[in-house]
Amino acid sequence: MTDIEIARNYKMKNIAYIARKLNIPAKDVELYGKYKAKIATKPSPRPDAKLILVTAINPTAAGEGKTTVSIGLADAMNLLDVKTCLALREPSLGPVFGIKGGATGGGYSQIVPMEDINLHFTGDFHAITAANNLLCALIDNSVFQGNPLDIDPDRIVFNRTLDVNDRALRGVVVNRGVKDATEHREKFNITAACEVMAILSLAEGLADLKRRLGNILVAYTRQGSPVYARDLHAEDAMTVLLKDAIKPNLVQTLGKTPAFVHCGPFANIAHGCNSVTATKLAMTYAPYTVTEAGFGADLGAEKFLDVKCRVAGLRPNAVVVVATLRALKMHGGATNVDVADFCALRRGLSNLVRHVDNIKNVYRLPVVVALNRFTNDIERELNYVRRAVDKRLGVETVVCDVWAKGGKGAKKLARKVIELCQEDNSQFSFAYSDGKVEDKIRAVATKIYGAGDVAFSDKAKQSIEALRGVCDIDSLPVVIAKTQYSFSDDPKVTGAPSGFTLNVRDVEYRGGAGFVVAVAGNMLLMPGLSKNPNAVNITILDDGKIIGLY
């Protein structure tokens, strides 16, 4: 059966039942129908709460299944009578209708209601889009209404957003032909890459949300002074639009594991983690929390550890790095990943080894490798990966089969994760500490990516110097926006390249989110559709059933 058929055949529990499993007070459960709810509780993580991060190798077309493994692992832990909760990101509509499909797991390791979660869910992304574009409207309106803040229309730095992959919006002109209005260039980011998404992911409560929204840098005056959202008195109205979106969403897995699904910044162009509130809420109601970070460990895990953990005061107890034989072969240059190819597997293994080495020796956290089994995997190759990772790094590799078996296929992995959670994680360290923003970017590039150095374009250098006159950017963590397909900034360079130069095109300040973004290579903040996007393969039947969504 397909993923969607499996999900439809599952008899969901009423979400009130799932909330009771976590002992969430009924007064804090705001129902969105029978199977979805928002939770209004203020998080208070239990002192003994264990946090498990699931990450992966650099993604390939062959698939890794990081979300599927996260769900299967949480289900497995509950099967072992270890009370566990999930904390995952919300899918963006852009990839759903683009090339990626949905983001709710697969097979018998899914979160449900799958179709709702992949589409409008509880409206969080729409609220973020509306709040973002309200601010844009207020900026243009201020210029139109006599420009009391003396905003330079050519130096508006806050962009409009839309949750659709639409390359035509990478560059537009607004106010063209509008009487008495000032024409200027503009561009759209996808909602998952906008600063409001990042702010909602990191904010802890309405007061913090309002403060962060007010700190968004939106433009410069003609004299070069910064203009913030608070100067436009925009933060209260934006907060009103987001007052419900800030509450985490509660759903369930096919194994009836509670799952908080909230916020969805992309890891290749943003910080790639579900909200701090959702993670802490899971840690409030369950002794074990399984969460994941987007794309490969060089992106999602790095940003989870260097940004989210730093900001929120979190410290993971264990990390799971997910890989598949098929993906490892692709990193080794194989064109047919369904046949035995030890040469390609040996070359591609370097990608997995570097990710695991980073977790173990840079971040100093307990780590296990999860080999996500496909039905035609070759046992000799699985054994080869097990032996190689253990020999090189002294890290155990566990084969799991969560797509076909759900939680039952991850019991061995669950036992290993529970074991790792008892180990000492007090040695946890970041990839960089205090210092100049250039040094922080260089530390991530050299320690995590394997780069030899970083080259800053003239524009990037100018941006850094200009921002030093605006804020203390050297005190902030960095988010590097780069391709997810490679350790480098070139998506065609697979495996584990070393000694290359990471090219930083520009550096941008996210005052509300509280970090600096370094744009590397040709990374774009608005994806486009493929030649044959998923949208053209979707059919809705007369009875409302959807075919081809995932």
N, C-alpha and C positions, 0 to 999 in steps of 0.2 A: 504493500500500500504506500501511497505518497504521504508526505508529512501532513498535508491538509486533510486527507482522508482519515489518518490516525487521530488527528485532533478532533475531527467531527464525531468520530465514534466514541470518544471519551465522554463519560458522564461527569460533568463538572460538579463540584460541591458548591453550595451557596457560599459566597465570599464571607458572609457573617460567620459561618462555621470555621473557615480558615483563620479569621481574626480571633475567634475563641481559642483555637489551638495555640495561639501566641499569647493568650491572656490579655489582649488589647481591650481596654474598656469600651463598652458599646457606645458610649457618648462620643468617642473619638473616631468612630467608623462612619464615614460619609459615603453612602452607597451610590454607585453609578450603575444601576441595574442589579442583576443577580450575581454577577461574577467579577465585578470590579469595584474597588472602593478607594477613597483617599483617606489617609490616616493623619489626624490632626494632633497626635501626641507630640510633646516636646521630648526629643531624645535624651536619654540618660544612660549611656552604655554601662553595662555591669562591669565591675572591676576585673572579673576573670574571663571576659569575653575574648574568644579567639577569632582572629581575622585571617582568612585564607584568600590569597590573590591568585587568580587563574590568568595566565598569559600564554603567548604562543611564539613560534618562529615567524619570520616574515611571511606574510600570506602569499599564496600562489593560486592559480586557477584550479589546481588539484584539490584544494580544500584542506582545512585543518580542523574545524569543528570546535573552536574554543568555547562558544556559548553552549553548544550541545554537551561538551564535557563538564562545564560549570554546573549545568542543570543536573546531569547524570550523577555527578559527584555529590551534590547536595541531597539528591534522592537517596543515594547509597548510604550516606551518613545517617539519614533518618531511618533507613531500613536496619541499621546497626544500633538503633535506639539512642543515637546521639542527636539531640535536638538541634536542628540546623535550619538557617534561613538564608535565602538568596538575596543579593542586591545587584541588580543589573541595569544596563542603560536602556532607554527607550529607542526604538527604531525611528529613523528618519524616512519620510516619504520619498525623498530623492533616490536613494538606493533601491527602495522597494519597487519603484517604477523604472529604475535604471538598469544597472548590471548586477547588483548584489542580491536582490531579492529581500526577503524578510530577515528579521534578526531575533527569532524566538526559539532557536534551537532546531532540532530535527528528529525524525523518527519517534522513538518512545522517550526522548529527553527533550520535551518542549514545555514552554509556558503557555498557558491558555487564559482567555480566549484568543487564539493566535491571530485570527483575522482582525479583531478589534485592535489588538496591541500594535499590529503592523500598519494599521490605517490611522484613524483619528484618535483612538484610545480615549483619554479623558480631556483632550484638547490642550494639553500642555504646550505642544509645539506651536499651535495657533496663537496661544496667549503670548508666547515669547516673540513670535513674528509681529503681532499687533503692537506690543510694547516697544519693540525695536523701531518699527516704522512710525509710531506716534512720535518718538523722539526726532526722527528724520523730518517729519512734517513740522514740528515745532521749530527746528533749525531753519528750514526754508521760510516758514511764516515770519520768524523774527527778522530775517533779511528783508522780506517783502514789506513788513510793517514798519518801515523807517530804519531798520537795522540799528537798534539802540545799543547793541553789544559790539558794533563795528566789525562784524564777522566778515572775513575775506572769503567770498564764495569759492575762490580757487583753492582754499586751504581748509575746506570741510573734510574731516578725516573719518567721520562716522558714516558707515554705509547702510543702505537699505538691505533687507533680507527676504528670502522666500524659501520655503521648504520643498523646492523642486530643482532637479538638475536642469539648468537652463543656461547654456554657454552664451546665449545672446545677451544675457544680463551682466556679463563681465564688464561691459563698458556701455553706458548709456548717457544721454544728455537730457537733463530735466529742464522744465520751464521753456522749452523751445516754442516760440510763437505765443506764449502767454503774456497778455498785456501787463505792462508795468512790473513784470517779474524778472529776476536775474537768471539768465541761462548759465548753467554750469555742468561740468562733467560729473558723473556719478557711476557707481557700480554696485551690484548686489553680491552679498555673500549668501551661501546656503545657511539656513537657520542653525544647523548644527555647528557652524563655524563662527556664529556671531557672538559678540561679547556678552549680550544679555543671557544667552545660553550658558556661557562660562560663569557668569555671576550667579545665576540661579543654582548652578551645580555646587558652588562653593559657599553660598550664603547660609547662615545659620540663624533663621528667624527673620521676621518682617523688618525689624529695626536694622539689622545688618544688611538685608536686601536693599532697603531704601538708601542707606549710606553708600553702598557700593554703586547703585544706579546713579546717584548724584555725582560720583567720582569719575564717570565716563568722560574721557576727553573727546570732544566732538568737533572742534575747529580751532583756528587761530584768528586773532584779529589782524587788521592790516598792519598793526605795529608789531605783530609777532607774539602777542600774549596768548596764553591758552584760554579756551572757553570750555567749560564743563557743563554737563547736563543740569547740574544744580543752578547754574547761572540762568538757565531757561526755565527754572522751577518745574522741571519735568519729572522729578523722581517720585513725587506722590502719585501722580496719575499713572505712571508706569507700574508702581507697586500695586495700585488698585487692580490693574489688569492681571497681575501675577499673584494675587493674594491666595487663589486656589491652586495655581500651578506649583507653588512652593511646597505643597503638601505631597509627600510620596504616595505613589499608587501601589495598592496591594492586589496581587493576583495569585495564581497557583500553578504548580507544575502538574504534569500527568501523574506524578507520584504523590500529589497532594502536599508537596512542600510549599510553604508560604514564600512568596517572592515579591520583594519591593522593586518596582521597575520605575525609574525616575531619572529624567534628564538624559541627554544623549549627544554630548559634544564629540565630534570625530577626533580620533587620536592622531591622524596625519596632519590636520590643520588646526587642532585645538588640543585640549588636555585629556580627552578620551576616557573619562570616568563618570560613573553615575554620581548622583549628588551626595555630598557629605551627610546631609540630613538622612537620606535613605540608608546609607551604610551604618550610621550611628543608631538609627532606629532598629535595624536588624540586630545590632549588637546590644540593644536594650532588651529585646524580647527573646533572644536565643543565645545560648552559650557559644555557638559556632556560627559564623557568617562566611558564606562563600560569595566572593565578588569577582568581577573580571574587568580588565582594562582593554581598550580597543587595539586592534591590529597586533603587530609584533611587539615583543618585549622592549625593543629599542624605542618604541613610541609609547604605547599605552602603559606598560609597566614602568618605564622611566618616568613618565609624567605622573603616574599614580604615586610613585615613591618620592620623587623629587619635588612635586608640587602639592598634590592632595595631602599626602601624609605630613608634609612640612606645615601646610596651612592649618590642617585639622587636628594635628597632634596624634596621628594614628601610627601604629607600628604593626605590620603584618607578622603573624606567627609562622606562616608557611607560604611557599609559592609553588604553583604547579605550572610547568612549561609544557604546552601541548604541541605535538607534532604528528605527522602521518608519514608513512613510507612514501606515498605518492608525492607529497610536497617536498620531502627531502631529495627525492630523485630529480624533481624539477629544478631544485637549487643546484643539483649536480649536472644539469644540462641534458637530462633525458627528454626525449620527445614522446616516448611511449612509456607511461608510468605504470602500466598494468602488467608488465613482464619483468622478470628478474633482471636486475642491472646493478651488480655490486659496485661497478666502477662509478656510476652516477651516484649511487647511494653513499659511497665513501666520500666523494667530493662534496655532496650536499650536506653531509653530516656536520660539516664545519659550521654551518649556520646555526644548527641546534646547539652545538658545543659552545659557541660564543655567547649565545643568550643565557645558557645555564651558568657559564663561567661568570657572566656579569652579575647574575643574581647571587651566586655563592661568594664571589671574591670582591666585587665592588660594593654591593649592598649588604653583604654578609648575613644573608637570610637562609634558613633551611629550605631546601628545594628538592622537588621530585619531577621526573619527566613522565608525562602521560602520553603513551603512543595510542592514538585514536585509531582503532582497527577498522579497515574496510573489508568487505566480504571476500575480496580476491587477494588479500595480503598474503605474502609468502612467509612461512614460519622461519625459514633460514635467515631472511632479511630482518625480521623482528628480533631474532636472537642476536644478530650482528650488532644492531643498534644498542641493545641492552648491554652487551659486553663492552662496546666501544665507549659509551658514556661512563660506565662504571670504571673502566680502566683509565680514562683520561681525567675524570673529575671526581671519581668516588661518589657518584650520585646514582641512585637507583632509578631504573626505568620500569614503569608498570604499563602493561597493555590493558586497555579497557575497550569495551564494546557497548557503548551507551546508546548508539542509534538503534540497534536491533534489540537491546535488552533493557534499556532504561537504567535505573539505579542498580539493578542486579548485575549489570555489566561493569560496574565501577566499584564493587565492594572491596577488591584488593587495593585499589587506589585510595579509597576512603580510609582503610585501615592504616595505610602508610601516611596519609595526611594527618590523621589523628595522632599518630606516633610523632610526626615532626612537630606538631603543635605543643608537645611536651618539652621540646628542646629549648635551649636558651636563645632568645632573639635579641638580647640586650646589646649585641654588637652591631645592630643595624646602623648603617651610615648612609649618607647621601652621596651622590656622585660629585657634588661640589658643595663648598661652604660659602662663606662671605667672600666678596671680591668684586672686581669689575665685571660688567655684563659680558664683555668679550671673553674673559677668562672662564666664566660659567659655560658659555656656548662651546668654548674650546675643550673644556673638561668633558662635557657630554660627548662631543665629537670624537675625542681621542680615547676616552675610557670605555664608552658604551658602543660607539659605531666602529671603532678601529681606524679612524682617520689619522693621517700623519699631521695635518694642520687644517686651519680654517682660513679661507680667503674672504674678506669683507669687501663688497663692492664699494665704489665711491658713494653711492646712494646710502648704503648701510652705514658707512662711517659718518656721513652727514647727519643721518637720522639719529644716531647714537649721541653725537655731540649736541644736536638740537634738543634732544630729550633730557639731557643732563641739565639744561637750563630751565626745564619745566618741572622735573620731579627727581627723586632720588632713585633712578632706575637701577643703580648698582646694588640696592638693598633688596631687589625683587628676584623671585625665581624666574627661570626662562622656560618658554615653550618653543620647541623647534618644529616648524611646519615643514615637513619633507615627505617624499614618497614613502608609502608603506611597503613597497615591494623589495626594497634593498636597504642594507645598512648605510649605503652612500646616498647621494642625492640624485642618482641616475637609476631609474626603475629597471633598466636592462641589466644591471650588474647584480647578479644573484650570488648565492653562497655567502662567503665571509671575506669580502675584500679588505685589504689592509693598506695603510700608507697613502691612501687617496686624500685629496683636498676637498673638504666640504665648502661649497660656495654659498655664502649668505648674501642674498639679493637685497634684503631690506630688513629693518628692525622696527617694530611697531609697539606702542605702549597701550596696555589695557588697564587703565587706572582703576576701573570698577572691579575687574577680576583680580587685580593685584599681581599681574605678571607681565613679562615682556615677551613678545613673539618675534622670533627670528625666522624669516621666510627663506628657505634653502632651495637651490635649484630652480626648477620651473613649477613649483607647487602653486596651485590655484585654489582660491577660497570659494569658488563656485564651480562644482563639477559639471560636466556635460553628459548628454545621453550617448550611448553607443549606437552603432549603425542599426542594430536590432535590439532596441531597449525592451526590458521586461514588460513595459506598458502595453506593447502591441500584442503580447501573448496572453493577455488576461481577458477572460470572458465571464460575463455575469449572466446567469440563466434566469428564466422567468420566475423561478421560485426563490430567487435571491442568492443562490449558491454561486460562489466565485471559483473559477478554474484558472490555474496558472499564476496565482498570487505568489507562490513560493515553490 
